[in-house]
Structures are given as C-alpha cells and as structure tokens.
Amino acid sequence: RRKRRGEKEEVISDVFVQNPDCSNRTKSQLYRNFGKLYASQGKHDEALRQLANDVYFSSLQVGPEHMETAGGYYFLATVFYLQKRIDCALAMCDKVVEIWLKHVRGLLDPSKARGGA
C-alpha cells in the first residue's frame, strides 16, 4: 500500500513537471494536497515546504489576503501546531481570522471590501 502511495506521488509530480504552463491555482491545489498528505504521514517539515508553495502560488493567483489563500494559512497553522510551534501556529491562525473578518465585513458593508479594516 505504501509503495502505491509513493508511486502516485511520483506520477502526480511528473505530470506537474511536464506541464509547467498549468495555472497558479492548479499548482496551489497540488502543493496543498501534497502538504496535507505529508502532514498525515507525520512528515511535518516536508508538509510545511509544500504548504508554503501552496500559499505562494495561491497568492500569485488571487492575492495573499484572499479567502482561497486563507486555507493554506490554516493548514500551515495545523502543521505548526503538530510540531508544537505554538507561536507560529497562532500567527497563521491570526492571518486566517484577519482574512475571514475582512471578507465578512465586505459582505456586510461592500464599501469595506476593497478598503481598510
């Protein structure tokens, strides 16, 4: 079973390398999925690398303050927490809350959606 998982990772990675023109959104999703996979396997350092790439490509696609990017920050927080790096986990959670708060305020008052806090 483990061997098949490793083979799947290789196949997905090969597809990614062979298609460099894929969108930043696709790259973000791929890195997020790998990050979640490595986190579930207890490979926390590798999970953080993958999730950092997720946030990077999501930021290129929709911006660092976008709801889609907030998911990457959330998963980073989860892995930091698993590593007992509580300050880092809380910083990522703060970022998620900041993004959600801005989004909700924008829904309640559209004039605040583009402006400040």
Secondary structure as UniProt FT lines:
FT   HELIX           2..18
FT   TURN            20..21
FT   HELIX           24..40
FT   TURN            41..42
FT   HELIX           44..62
FT   TURN            64..65
FT   HELIX           67..82
FT   TURN            83..84
FT   HELIX           86..108
FT   HELIX           110..112
//
